[in-house]
Amino acid sequence: MLTGSCHCGAVRYEIHGRLLMFAHCHCTDCQKYTGSAFSSVLATESEGFKIVAGEDRLLEYQSSPGKHRFFCGTCGCRIYLRAEHRPGMVFLRAGSLDDDPKMKPQAHYWTSLKAPWHDITDSLPQHPEGLPQ
């Protein structure tokens, strides 16, 4: 089991399922949403993800059709995303984890949209688009 929380600790979650992927997303939505060059994202199985505290503090934002982003209404911490086209997955902001996932990022996605002021300097695979359907 892994645990995670928002910055103020009001929202807490547990992961009881498998981690499916760990990647850096460079899409413009992630840039705007994080205020950074990319977002480090872990995907896990929906049925193994559970909010254990602060569900009433969560706010939801539909950033684009079918993408629902959830964040703490108190501290503003971005926590996870649900995508209607991937109903079996939850995409977590890796920085919200309290525990070591024992996994390292595996790839960069949406590199065709990466911030022009950021250079990718690691040797991870780079994909100009998102995850294949």
A tleap script that builds the chain and sets N, CA, C and O, in Angstrom:
source leaprc.protein.ff14SB
mol = sequence {
  NMET LEU THR GLY SER CYS HIE CYS GLY ALA
  VAL ARG TYR GLU ILE HIE GLY ARG LEU LEU
  MET PHE ALA HIE CYS HIE CYS THR ASP CYS
  GLN LYS TYR THR GLY SER ALA PHE SER SER
  VAL LEU ALA THR GLU SER GLU GLY PHE LYS
  ILE VAL ALA GLY GLU ASP ARG LEU LEU GLU
  TYR GLN SER SER PRO GLY LYS HIE ARG PHE
  PHE CYS GLY THR CYS GLY CYS ARG ILE TYR
  LEU ARG ALA GLU HIE ARG PRO GLY MET VAL
  PHE LEU ARG ALA GLY SER LEU ASP ASP ASP
  PRO LYS MET LYS PRO GLN ALA HIE TYR TRP
  THR SER LEU LYS ALA PRO TRP HIE ASP ILE
  THR ASP SER LEU PRO GLN HIE PRO GLU GLY
  LEU PRO CGLN
}
set mol.1.N position { 0.834 -1.181 0.000 }
set mol.1.CA position { 0.000 0.000 0.000 }
set mol.1.C position { 0.882 1.249 0.000 }
set mol.1.O position { 1.918 1.296 0.663 }
set mol.2.N position { 0.453 2.246 -0.750 }
set mol.2.CA position { 1.094 3.555 -0.751 }
set mol.2.C position { 0.095 4.582 -0.236 }
set mol.2.O position { -1.115 4.416 -0.387 }
set mol.3.N position { 0.613 5.644 0.373 }
set mol.3.CA position { -0.244 6.720 0.825 }
set mol.3.C position { 0.205 8.034 0.194 }
set mol.3.O position { 1.342 8.184 -0.253 }
set mol.4.N position { -0.732 8.977 0.177 }
set mol.4.CA position { -0.431 10.297 -0.343 }
set mol.4.C position { -1.364 11.314 0.282 }
set mol.4.O position { -2.357 10.959 0.917 }
set mol.5.N position { -1.031 12.590 0.094 }
set mol.5.CA position { -1.844 13.646 0.691 }
set mol.5.C position { -1.594 14.966 -0.029 }
set mol.5.O position { -0.649 15.114 -0.803 }
set mol.6.N position { -2.475 15.915 0.256 }
set mol.6.CA position { -2.281 17.263 -0.262 }
set mol.6.C position { -1.269 17.986 0.636 }
set mol.6.O position { -0.808 17.430 1.633 }
set mol.7.N position { -0.933 19.212 0.279 }
set mol.7.CA position { 0.071 19.980 1.025 }
set mol.7.C position { -0.352 20.237 2.469 }
set mol.7.O position { 0.475 20.143 3.376 }
set mol.8.N position { -1.628 20.560 2.699 }
set mol.8.CA position { -2.072 20.871 4.059 }
set mol.8.C position { -2.474 19.633 4.851 }
set mol.8.O position { -2.711 19.724 6.055 }
set mol.9.N position { -2.556 18.472 4.193 }
set mol.9.CA position { -2.890 17.221 4.865 }
set mol.9.C position { -4.375 16.959 5.008 }
set mol.9.O position { -4.760 15.927 5.558 }
set mol.10.N position { -5.225 17.863 4.529 }
set mol.10.CA position { -6.675 17.673 4.663 }
set mol.10.C position { -7.170 16.497 3.823 }
set mol.10.O position { -8.050 15.753 4.254 }
set mol.11.N position { -6.604 16.328 2.620 }
set mol.11.CA position { -6.998 15.231 1.739 }
set mol.11.C position { -5.910 14.172 1.785 }
set mol.11.O position { -4.731 14.462 1.578 }
set mol.12.N position { -6.328 12.928 2.062 }
set mol.12.CA position { -5.374 11.822 2.098 }
set mol.12.C position { -5.938 10.665 1.291 }
set mol.12.O position { -7.151 10.461 1.232 }
set mol.13.N position { -5.038 9.912 0.669 }
set mol.13.CA position { -5.476 8.770 -0.137 }
set mol.13.C position { -4.570 7.579 0.089 }
set mol.13.O position { -3.468 7.698 0.625 }
set mol.14.N position { -5.066 6.420 -0.337 }
set mol.14.CA position { -4.305 5.180 -0.309 }
set mol.14.C position { -4.385 4.521 -1.669 }
set mol.14.O position { -5.391 4.624 -2.371 }
set mol.15.N position { -3.312 3.843 -2.027 }
set mol.15.CA position { -3.265 3.053 -3.255 }
set mol.15.C position { -3.056 1.598 -2.841 }
set mol.15.O position { -2.039 1.252 -2.240 }
set mol.16.N position { -4.017 0.766 -3.165 }
set mol.16.CA position { -3.929 -0.659 -2.854 }
set mol.16.C position { -3.713 -1.491 -4.117 }
set mol.16.O position { -3.468 -2.694 -4.037 }
set mol.17.N position { -3.804 -0.857 -5.269 }
set mol.17.CA position { -3.639 -1.562 -6.535 }
set mol.17.C position { -2.234 -1.429 -7.085 }
set mol.17.O position { -1.329 -0.896 -6.443 }
set mol.18.N position { -2.088 -1.933 -8.294 }
set mol.18.CA position { -0.794 -1.866 -8.974 }
set mol.18.C position { -0.547 -0.471 -9.527 }
set mol.18.O position { -1.479 0.239 -9.908 }
set mol.19.N position { 0.718 -0.094 -9.563 }
set mol.19.CA position { 1.112 1.095 -10.309 }
set mol.19.C position { 1.325 0.645 -11.741 }
set mol.19.O position { 2.050 -0.318 -11.988 }
set mol.20.N position { 0.708 1.323 -12.678 }
set mol.20.CA position { 0.733 0.911 -14.077 }
set mol.20.C position { 1.784 1.638 -14.902 }
set mol.20.O position { 2.281 1.107 -15.895 }
set mol.21.N position { 2.122 2.860 -14.485 }
set mol.21.CA position { 3.028 3.671 -15.278 }
set mol.21.C position { 3.492 4.852 -14.435 }
set mol.21.O position { 2.790 5.309 -13.532 }
set mol.22.N position { 4.681 5.329 -14.749 }
set mol.22.CA position { 5.220 6.554 -14.141 }
set mol.22.C position { 5.870 7.314 -15.284 }
set mol.22.O position { 6.799 6.811 -15.916 }
set mol.23.N position { 5.391 8.520 -15.554 }
set mol.23.CA position { 5.907 9.273 -16.693 }
set mol.23.C position { 5.857 10.768 -16.437 }
set mol.23.O position { 5.206 11.233 -15.502 }
set mol.24.N position { 6.555 11.511 -17.283 }
set mol.24.CA position { 6.506 12.968 -17.275 }
set mol.24.C position { 5.651 13.404 -18.458 }
set mol.24.O position { 5.922 13.025 -19.597 }
set mol.25.N position { 4.619 14.198 -18.191 }
set mol.25.CA position { 3.742 14.679 -19.256 }
set mol.25.C position { 4.049 16.143 -19.538 }
set mol.25.O position { 4.053 16.974 -18.630 }
set mol.26.N position { 4.305 16.448 -20.800 }
set mol.26.CA position { 4.674 17.797 -21.222 }
set mol.26.C position { 3.541 18.517 -21.947 }
set mol.26.O position { 3.784 19.549 -22.573 }
set mol.27.N position { 2.306 18.005 -21.882 }
set mol.27.CA position { 1.191 18.647 -22.599 }
set mol.27.C position { 0.937 20.037 -22.010 }
set mol.27.O position { 1.315 20.321 -20.874 }
set mol.28.N position { 0.301 20.880 -22.788 }
set mol.28.CA position { 0.047 22.248 -22.326 }
set mol.28.C position { -0.920 22.276 -21.143 }
set mol.28.O position { -0.823 23.170 -20.302 }
set mol.29.N position { -1.853 21.318 -21.054 }
set mol.29.CA position { -2.730 21.255 -19.882 }
set mol.29.C position { -1.906 21.048 -18.612 }
set mol.29.O position { -2.119 21.732 -17.611 }
set mol.30.N position { -0.966 20.104 -18.655 }
set mol.30.CA position { -0.132 19.847 -17.473 }
set mol.30.C position { 0.764 21.043 -17.155 }
set mol.30.O position { 0.996 21.352 -15.986 }
set mol.31.N position { 1.261 21.708 -18.177 }
set mol.31.CA position { 2.078 22.901 -17.935 }
set mol.31.C position { 1.268 23.970 -17.202 }
set mol.31.O position { 1.718 24.526 -16.200 }
set mol.32.N position { 0.080 24.246 -17.710 }
set mol.32.CA position { -0.767 25.269 -17.084 }
set mol.32.C position { -1.221 24.836 -15.696 }
set mol.32.O position { -1.228 25.637 -14.761 }
set mol.33.N position { -1.598 23.573 -15.562 }
set mol.33.CA position { -2.143 23.094 -14.305 }
set mol.33.C position { -1.092 23.074 -13.196 }
set mol.33.O position { -1.409 23.324 -12.033 }
set mol.34.N position { 0.155 22.776 -13.554 }
set mol.34.CA position { 1.205 22.710 -12.532 }
set mol.34.C position { 2.023 23.992 -12.423 }
set mol.34.O position { 2.701 24.217 -11.421 }
set mol.35.N position { 1.957 24.836 -13.461 }
set mol.35.CA position { 2.801 26.030 -13.457 }
set mol.35.C position { 4.258 25.681 -13.672 }
set mol.35.O position { 5.141 26.428 -13.252 }
set mol.36.N position { 4.523 24.554 -14.323 }
set mol.36.CA position { 5.878 24.065 -14.524 }
set mol.36.C position { 6.019 23.537 -15.950 }
set mol.36.O position { 5.074 23.595 -16.737 }
set mol.37.N position { 7.198 23.025 -16.273 }
set mol.37.CA position { 7.467 22.524 -17.620 }
set mol.37.C position { 6.752 21.212 -17.912 }
set mol.37.O position { 6.462 20.913 -19.070 }
set mol.38.N position { 6.468 20.433 -16.891 }
set mol.38.CA position { 5.809 19.141 -17.073 }
set mol.38.C position { 5.246 18.674 -15.743 }
set mol.38.O position { 5.505 19.271 -14.697 }
set mol.39.N position { 4.479 17.605 -15.798 }
set mol.39.CA position { 3.926 17.007 -14.599 }
set mol.39.C position { 4.413 15.564 -14.495 }
set mol.39.O position { 4.373 14.821 -15.476 }
set mol.40.N position { 4.863 15.174 -13.328 }
set mol.40.CA position { 5.263 13.785 -13.084 }
set mol.40.C position { 4.028 13.040 -12.597 }
set mol.40.O position { 3.447 13.376 -11.564 }
set mol.41.N position { 3.636 12.018 -13.363 }
set mol.41.CA position { 2.350 11.370 -13.165 }
set mol.41.C position { 2.520 9.862 -12.979 }
set mol.41.O position { 3.256 9.207 -13.717 }
set mol.42.N position { 1.831 9.338 -11.988 }
set mol.42.CA position { 1.745 7.896 -11.762 }
set mol.42.C position { 0.335 7.446 -12.114 }
set mol.42.O position { -0.637 8.085 -11.710 }
set mol.43.N position { 0.214 6.379 -12.843 }
set mol.43.CA position { -1.097 5.800 -13.126 }
set mol.43.C position { -1.260 4.553 -12.269 }
set mol.43.O position { -0.341 3.745 -12.132 }
set mol.44.N position { -2.450 4.416 -11.697 }
set mol.44.CA position { -2.776 3.251 -10.894 }
set mol.44.C position { -4.179 2.761 -11.263 }
set mol.44.O position { -4.928 3.455 -11.950 }
set mol.45.N position { -4.517 1.584 -10.806 }
set mol.45.CA position { -5.831 1.011 -11.071 }
set mol.45.C position { -6.896 1.755 -10.262 }
set mol.45.O position { -6.711 2.012 -9.072 }
set mol.46.N position { -8.004 2.098 -10.908 }
set mol.46.CA position { -9.084 2.834 -10.235 }
set mol.46.C position { -9.588 2.114 -8.990 }
set mol.46.O position { -9.802 2.734 -7.949 }
set mol.47.N position { -9.776 0.802 -9.105 }
set mol.47.CA position { -10.364 0.084 -7.965 }
set mol.47.C position { -9.428 0.012 -6.766 }
set mol.47.O position { -9.879 -0.284 -5.660 }
set mol.48.N position { -8.148 0.273 -6.951 }
set mol.48.CA position { -7.208 0.250 -5.832 }
set mol.48.C position { -6.917 1.614 -5.245 }
set mol.48.O position { -6.087 1.735 -4.345 }
set mol.49.N position { -7.592 2.653 -5.745 }
set mol.49.CA position { -7.370 4.029 -5.274 }
set mol.49.C position { -8.534 4.456 -4.385 }
set mol.49.O position { -9.698 4.305 -4.755 }
set mol.50.N position { -8.205 4.996 -3.200 }
set mol.50.CA position { -9.268 5.357 -2.262 }
set mol.50.C position { -8.910 6.645 -1.522 }
set mol.50.O position { -7.818 6.770 -0.967 }
set mol.51.N position { -9.841 7.598 -1.519 }
set mol.51.CA position { -9.700 8.791 -0.683 }
set mol.51.C position { -10.087 8.368 0.727 }
set mol.51.O position { -11.194 7.873 0.939 }
set mol.52.N position { -9.191 8.554 1.699 }
set mol.52.CA position { -9.465 8.104 3.074 }
set mol.52.C position { -9.765 9.256 4.022 }
set mol.52.O position { -10.233 9.029 5.138 }
set mol.53.N position { -9.504 10.488 3.594 }
set mol.53.CA position { -9.828 11.656 4.417 }
set mol.53.C position { -9.940 12.873 3.510 }
set mol.53.O position { -9.219 12.998 2.519 }
set mol.54.N position { -10.848 13.758 3.863 }
set mol.54.CA position { -10.961 15.033 3.173 }
set mol.54.C position { -11.698 15.023 1.852 }
set mol.54.O position { -11.550 15.953 1.059 }
set mol.55.N position { -12.490 13.994 1.597 }
set mol.55.CA position { -13.224 13.949 0.326 }
set mol.55.C position { -14.090 15.199 0.150 }
set mol.55.O position { -14.298 15.665 -0.971 }
set mol.56.N position { -14.592 15.737 1.265 }
set mol.56.CA position { -15.413 16.946 1.208 }
set mol.56.C position { -14.587 18.191 0.863 }
set mol.56.O position { -15.155 19.232 0.535 }
set mol.57.N position { -13.267 18.098 0.933 }
set mol.57.CA position { -12.384 19.226 0.584 }
set mol.57.C position { -11.979 19.211 -0.886 }
set mol.57.O position { -11.467 20.203 -1.404 }
set mol.58.N position { -12.211 18.075 -1.563 }
set mol.58.CA position { -11.818 17.961 -2.967 }
set mol.58.C position { -12.693 18.814 -3.866 }
set mol.58.O position { -13.916 18.838 -3.725 }
set mol.59.N position { -12.063 19.501 -4.774 }
set mol.59.CA position { -12.764 20.239 -5.817 }
set mol.59.C position { -12.396 19.606 -7.145 }
set mol.59.O position { -11.297 19.078 -7.318 }
set mol.60.N position { -13.334 19.667 -8.081 }
set mol.60.CA position { -13.135 19.055 -9.388 }
set mol.60.C position { -13.161 20.121 -10.468 }
set mol.60.O position { -13.951 21.063 -10.422 }
set mol.61.N position { -12.284 19.948 -11.433 }
set mol.61.CA position { -12.209 20.866 -12.564 }
set mol.61.C position { -12.117 20.038 -13.839 }
set mol.61.O position { -11.227 19.197 -13.970 }
set mol.62.N position { -13.039 20.271 -14.787 }
set mol.62.CA position { -12.968 19.570 -16.067 }
set mol.62.C position { -12.108 20.424 -16.994 }
set mol.62.O position { -12.562 21.431 -17.538 }
set mol.63.N position { -10.851 19.998 -17.162 }
set mol.63.CA position { -9.883 20.799 -17.923 }
set mol.63.C position { -10.094 20.704 -19.422 }
set mol.63.O position { -9.745 21.629 -20.156 }
set mol.64.N position { -10.649 19.623 -19.877 }
set mol.64.CA position { -11.028 19.427 -21.269 }
set mol.64.C position { -12.084 18.329 -21.270 }
set mol.64.O position { -12.224 17.616 -20.276 }
set mol.65.N position { -12.826 18.175 -22.356 }
set mol.65.CA position { -13.889 17.170 -22.338 }
set mol.65.C position { -13.372 15.784 -21.921 }
set mol.65.O position { -12.466 15.227 -22.541 }
set mol.66.N position { -13.970 15.251 -20.863 }
set mol.66.CA position { -13.617 13.921 -20.395 }
set mol.66.C position { -12.451 13.848 -19.435 }
set mol.66.O position { -12.135 12.763 -18.946 }
set mol.67.N position { -11.792 14.973 -19.144 }
set mol.67.CA position { -10.677 14.983 -18.183 }
set mol.67.C position { -11.091 15.751 -16.947 }
set mol.67.O position { -11.369 16.949 -17.008 }
set mol.68.N position { -11.130 15.044 -15.812 }
set mol.68.CA position { -11.565 15.634 -14.555 }
set mol.68.C position { -10.375 15.654 -13.597 }
set mol.68.O position { -9.851 14.607 -13.215 }
set mol.69.N position { -9.960 16.852 -13.220 }
set mol.69.CA position { -8.827 17.034 -12.315 }
set mol.69.C position { -9.352 17.361 -10.922 }
set mol.69.O position { -10.304 18.126 -10.772 }
set mol.70.N position { -8.726 16.778 -9.907 }
set mol.70.CA position { -9.165 16.946 -8.531 }
set mol.70.C position { -8.047 17.570 -7.704 }
set mol.70.O position { -6.888 17.164 -7.791 }
set mol.71.N position { -8.416 18.559 -6.904 }
set mol.71.CA position { -7.432 19.259 -6.082 }
set mol.71.C position { -8.052 19.633 -4.749 }
set mol.71.O position { -9.275 19.672 -4.610 }
set mol.72.N position { -7.202 19.907 -3.770 }
set mol.72.CA position { -7.661 20.295 -2.437 }
set mol.72.C position { -8.179 21.726 -2.494 }
set mol.72.O position { -7.484 22.621 -2.975 }
set mol.73.N position { -9.392 21.944 -2.006 }
set mol.73.CA position { -9.978 23.271 -1.976 }
set mol.73.C position { -9.389 24.167 -0.916 }
set mol.73.O position { -9.622 25.376 -0.934 }
set mol.74.N position { -8.628 23.607 0.011 }
set mol.74.CA position { -8.006 24.411 1.058 }
set mol.74.C position { -6.636 24.923 0.625 }
set mol.74.O position { -6.385 26.128 0.662 }
set mol.75.N position { -5.746 24.016 0.214 }
set mol.75.CA position { -4.375 24.426 -0.122 }
set mol.75.C position { -4.119 24.516 -1.626 }
set mol.75.O position { -3.090 25.046 -2.045 }
set mol.76.N position { -5.044 24.003 -2.443 }
set mol.76.CA position { -4.887 24.068 -3.896 }
set mol.76.C position { -4.024 22.973 -4.500 }
set mol.76.O position { -3.793 22.965 -5.709 }
set mol.77.N position { -3.544 22.049 -3.674 }
set mol.77.CA position { -2.669 20.982 -4.166 }
set mol.77.C position { -3.393 20.123 -5.199 }
set mol.77.O position { -4.510 19.659 -4.970 }
set mol.78.N position { -2.736 19.920 -6.335 }
set mol.78.CA position { -3.273 19.050 -7.367 }
set mol.78.C position { -2.981 17.614 -6.980 }
set mol.78.O position { -1.847 17.276 -6.641 }
set mol.79.N position { -4.009 16.762 -7.030 }
set mol.79.CA position { -3.821 15.407 -6.523 }
set mol.79.C position { -3.969 14.349 -7.606 }
set mol.79.O position { -3.073 13.522 -7.774 }
set mol.80.N position { -5.069 14.352 -8.342 }
set mol.80.CA position { -5.251 13.302 -9.341 }
set mol.80.C position { -6.162 13.747 -10.471 }
set mol.80.O position { -6.804 14.796 -10.420 }
set mol.81.N position { -6.189 12.898 -11.498 }
set mol.81.CA position { -7.007 13.120 -12.681 }
set mol.81.C position { -7.701 11.818 -13.039 }
set mol.81.O position { -7.126 10.739 -12.903 }
set mol.82.N position { -8.934 11.927 -13.495 }
set mol.82.CA position { -9.661 10.794 -14.068 }
set mol.82.C position { -9.987 11.169 -15.504 }
set mol.82.O position { -10.450 12.277 -15.774 }
set mol.83.N position { -9.746 10.248 -16.418 }
set mol.83.CA position { -10.030 10.465 -17.832 }
set mol.83.C position { -11.093 9.472 -18.266 }
set mol.83.O position { -10.941 8.266 -18.069 }
set mol.84.N position { -12.169 9.977 -18.856 }
set mol.84.CA position { -13.277 9.104 -19.249 }
set mol.84.C position { -12.843 8.037 -20.242 }
set mol.84.O position { -13.416 6.947 -20.258 }
set mol.85.N position { -11.834 8.326 -21.077 }
set mol.85.CA position { -11.383 7.336 -22.057 }
set mol.85.C position { -10.480 6.263 -21.435 }
set mol.85.O position { -10.096 5.312 -22.115 }
set mol.86.N position { -10.142 6.409 -20.160 }
set mol.86.CA position { -9.377 5.400 -19.411 }
set mol.86.C position { -10.050 5.165 -18.055 }
set mol.86.O position { -9.490 5.516 -17.017 }
set mol.87.N position { -11.252 4.571 -18.060 }
set mol.87.CA position { -12.026 4.446 -16.819 }
set mol.87.C position { -11.385 3.568 -15.752 }
set mol.87.O position { -11.726 3.697 -14.576 }
set mol.88.N position { -10.491 2.702 -16.115 }
set mol.88.CA position { -9.855 1.818 -15.143 }
set mol.88.C position { -8.608 2.383 -14.501 }
set mol.88.O position { -7.910 1.682 -13.768 }
set mol.89.N position { -8.318 3.662 -14.773 }
set mol.89.CA position { -7.074 4.250 -14.283 }
set mol.89.C position { -7.323 5.565 -13.549 }
set mol.89.O position { -8.273 6.289 -13.844 }
set mol.90.N position { -6.454 5.855 -12.594 }
set mol.90.CA position { -6.377 7.149 -11.927 }
set mol.90.C position { -4.957 7.645 -12.142 }
set mol.90.O position { -3.998 6.895 -11.965 }
set mol.91.N position { -4.824 8.904 -12.522 }
set mol.91.CA position { -3.518 9.509 -12.769 }
set mol.91.C position { -3.193 10.450 -11.609 }
set mol.91.O position { -3.826 11.492 -11.445 }
set mol.92.N position { -2.203 10.068 -10.813 }
set mol.92.CA position { -1.827 10.818 -9.611 }
set mol.92.C position { -0.635 11.723 -9.868 }
set mol.92.O position { 0.270 11.370 -10.623 }
set mol.93.N position { -0.638 12.879 -9.246 }
set mol.93.CA position { 0.540 13.742 -9.260 }
set mol.93.C position { 1.555 13.098 -8.321 }
set mol.93.O position { 1.302 12.946 -7.126 }
set mol.94.N position { 2.689 12.728 -8.866 }
set mol.94.CA position { 3.688 11.977 -8.092 }
set mol.94.C position { 4.146 12.737 -6.852 }
set mol.94.O position { 4.490 12.124 -5.841 }
set mol.95.N position { 4.153 14.056 -6.922 }
set mol.95.CA position { 4.579 14.860 -5.776 }
set mol.95.C position { 3.632 14.796 -4.597 }
set mol.95.O position { 3.989 15.224 -3.499 }
set mol.96.N position { 2.418 14.266 -4.800 }
set mol.96.CA position { 1.469 14.150 -3.686 }
set mol.96.C position { 1.661 12.860 -2.890 }
set mol.96.O position { 1.014 12.669 -1.860 }
set mol.97.N position { 2.537 11.979 -3.351 }
set mol.97.CA position { 2.801 10.739 -2.607 }
set mol.97.C position { 3.543 11.029 -1.304 }
set mol.97.O position { 4.413 11.899 -1.253 }
set mol.98.N position { 3.197 10.305 -0.275 }
set mol.98.CA position { 3.930 10.360 0.996 }
set mol.98.C position { 4.982 9.262 1.058 }
set mol.98.O position { 5.924 9.340 1.847 }
set mol.99.N position { 4.819 8.244 0.227 }
set mol.99.CA position { 5.702 7.081 0.228 }
set mol.99.C position { 6.496 6.998 -1.072 }
set mol.99.O position { 6.139 7.608 -2.080 }
set mol.100.N position { 7.562 6.240 -1.023 }
set mol.100.CA position { 8.370 5.969 -2.221 }
set mol.100.C position { 7.640 4.928 -3.064 }
set mol.100.O position { 7.362 3.834 -2.573 }
set mol.101.N position { 7.324 5.240 -4.322 }
set mol.101.CA position { 6.602 4.255 -5.133 }
set mol.101.C position { 7.473 3.084 -5.581 }
set mol.101.O position { 6.971 2.133 -6.180 }
set mol.102.N position { 8.761 3.145 -5.300 }
set mol.102.CA position { 9.695 2.079 -5.702 }
set mol.102.C position { 9.668 1.894 -7.225 }
set mol.102.O position { 9.800 0.784 -7.740 }
set mol.103.N position { 9.497 2.997 -7.910 }
set mol.103.CA position { 9.410 3.006 -9.365 }
set mol.103.C position { 9.944 4.360 -9.824 }
set mol.103.O position { 9.725 5.375 -9.162 }
set mol.104.N position { 10.624 4.374 -10.928 }
set mol.104.CA position { 11.160 5.618 -11.496 }
set mol.104.C position { 10.374 5.952 -12.764 }
set mol.104.O position { 9.766 5.068 -13.367 }
set mol.105.N position { 10.383 7.218 -13.167 }
set mol.105.CA position { 9.719 7.568 -14.425 }
set mol.105.C position { 10.269 6.733 -15.582 }
set mol.105.O position { 11.460 6.429 -15.650 }
set mol.106.N position { 9.352 6.373 -16.492 }
set mol.106.CA position { 9.700 5.480 -17.596 }
set mol.106.C position { 9.766 6.176 -18.949 }
set mol.106.O position { 10.372 5.648 -19.880 }
set mol.107.N position { 9.149 7.361 -19.076 }
set mol.107.CA position { 9.099 8.015 -20.384 }
set mol.107.C position { 8.630 9.457 -20.239 }
set mol.107.O position { 8.158 9.876 -19.183 }
set mol.108.N position { 8.774 10.198 -21.323 }
set mol.108.CA position { 8.218 11.549 -21.473 }
set mol.108.C position { 7.135 11.468 -22.541 }
set mol.108.O position { 7.344 10.871 -23.597 }
set mol.109.N position { 5.959 12.076 -22.265 }
set mol.109.CA position { 4.867 12.115 -23.238 }
set mol.109.C position { 4.553 13.556 -23.623 }
set mol.109.O position { 4.834 14.492 -22.875 }
set mol.110.N position { 3.977 13.709 -24.783 }
set mol.110.CA position { 3.608 15.006 -25.362 }
set mol.110.C position { 4.817 15.926 -25.495 }
set mol.110.O position { 4.723 17.126 -25.235 }
set mol.111.N position { 5.943 15.365 -25.898 }
set mol.111.CA position { 7.145 16.183 -26.072 }
set mol.111.C position { 7.011 17.166 -27.237 }
set mol.111.O position { 7.768 18.134 -27.311 }
set mol.112.N position { 6.066 16.934 -28.142 }
set mol.112.CA position { 5.828 17.885 -29.234 }
set mol.112.C position { 5.302 19.217 -28.692 }
set mol.112.O position { 5.348 20.232 -29.388 }
set mol.113.N position { 4.805 19.215 -27.458 }
set mol.113.CA position { 4.258 20.427 -26.845 }
set mol.113.C position { 5.107 20.943 -25.687 }
set mol.113.O position { 4.681 21.838 -24.957 }
set mol.114.N position { 6.297 20.389 -25.515 }
set mol.114.CA position { 7.102 20.760 -24.346 }
set mol.114.C position { 7.416 22.250 -24.330 }
set mol.114.O position { 7.469 22.900 -25.374 }
set mol.115.N position { 7.620 22.769 -23.145 }
set mol.115.CA position { 7.957 24.185 -22.978 }
set mol.115.C position { 9.264 24.481 -23.714 }
set mol.115.O position { 10.234 23.741 -23.551 }
set mol.116.N position { 9.313 25.534 -24.509 }
set mol.116.CA position { 10.518 25.830 -25.281 }
set mol.116.C position { 11.732 26.173 -24.419 }
set mol.116.O position { 12.865 26.084 -24.891 }
set mol.117.N position { 11.516 26.556 -23.191 }
set mol.117.CA position { 12.610 26.917 -22.289 }
set mol.117.C position { 13.116 25.735 -21.473 }
set mol.117.O position { 13.996 25.898 -20.628 }
set mol.118.N position { 12.567 24.544 -21.720 }
set mol.118.CA position { 12.985 23.351 -20.980 }
set mol.118.C position { 13.660 22.356 -21.922 }
set mol.118.O position { 13.133 22.041 -22.989 }
set mol.119.N position { 14.818 21.873 -21.519 }
set mol.119.CA position { 15.516 20.824 -22.268 }
set mol.119.C position { 15.395 19.509 -21.507 }
set mol.119.O position { 15.650 19.449 -20.305 }
set mol.120.N position { 15.006 18.472 -22.214 }
set mol.120.CA position { 14.964 17.135 -21.624 }
set mol.120.C position { 16.367 16.571 -21.736 }
set mol.120.O position { 16.879 16.386 -22.840 }
set mol.121.N position { 16.986 16.299 -20.610 }
set mol.121.CA position { 18.397 15.889 -20.622 }
set mol.121.C position { 18.624 14.450 -20.167 }
set mol.121.O position { 19.764 13.988 -20.128 }
set mol.122.N position { 17.553 13.738 -19.825 }
set mol.122.CA position { 17.742 12.338 -19.426 }
set mol.122.C position { 17.612 11.436 -20.654 }
set mol.122.O position { 17.345 11.910 -21.758 }
set mol.123.N position { 17.799 10.150 -20.450 }
set mol.123.CA position { 17.775 9.203 -21.563 }
set mol.123.C position { 16.449 8.441 -21.678 }
set mol.123.O position { 16.374 7.443 -22.396 }
set mol.124.N position { 15.412 8.896 -20.985 }
set mol.124.CA position { 14.114 8.221 -21.068 }
set mol.124.C position { 13.529 8.356 -22.470 }
set mol.124.O position { 13.788 9.350 -23.148 }
set mol.125.N position { 12.750 7.382 -22.914 }
set mol.125.CA position { 12.091 7.487 -24.217 }
set mol.125.C position { 11.204 8.737 -24.265 }
set mol.125.O position { 10.577 9.114 -23.275 }
set mol.126.N position { 11.173 9.359 -25.432 }
set mol.126.CA position { 10.356 10.558 -25.639 }
set mol.126.C position { 9.298 10.273 -26.700 }
set mol.126.O position { 9.600 9.774 -27.784 }
set mol.127.N position { 8.054 10.599 -26.363 }
set mol.127.CA position { 6.926 10.364 -27.266 }
set mol.127.C position { 6.284 11.712 -27.600 }
set mol.127.O position { 5.892 12.443 -26.691 }
set mol.128.N position { 6.171 12.052 -28.881 }
set mol.128.CA position { 5.612 13.353 -29.238 }
set mol.128.C position { 4.128 13.497 -28.888 }
set mol.128.O position { 3.629 14.616 -28.774 }
set mol.129.N position { 3.425 12.385 -28.720 }
set mol.129.CA position { 2.005 12.400 -28.372 }
set mol.129.C position { 1.820 11.705 -27.020 }
set mol.129.O position { 2.786 11.360 -26.339 }
set mol.130.N position { 0.542 11.508 -26.654 }
set mol.130.CA position { 0.219 10.885 -25.367 }
set mol.130.C position { 0.272 9.369 -25.430 }
set mol.130.O position { 0.778 8.778 -26.384 }
set mol.131.N position { -0.271 8.753 -24.375 }
set mol.131.CA position { -0.329 7.293 -24.302 }
set mol.131.C position { -1.139 6.739 -25.464 }
set mol.131.O position { -2.175 7.307 -25.810 }
set mol.132.N position { -0.699 5.654 -26.071 }
set mol.132.CA position { -1.515 5.050 -27.129 }
set mol.132.C position { -2.848 4.554 -26.564 }
set mol.132.O position { -2.927 4.113 -25.417 }
set mol.133.N position { -3.875 4.636 -27.380 }
set mol.133.CA position { -5.203 4.172 -26.955 }
set mol.133.C position { -5.144 2.686 -26.851 }
set mol.133.O position { -6.142 2.051 -26.509 }
savepdb mol mol.pdb
quit
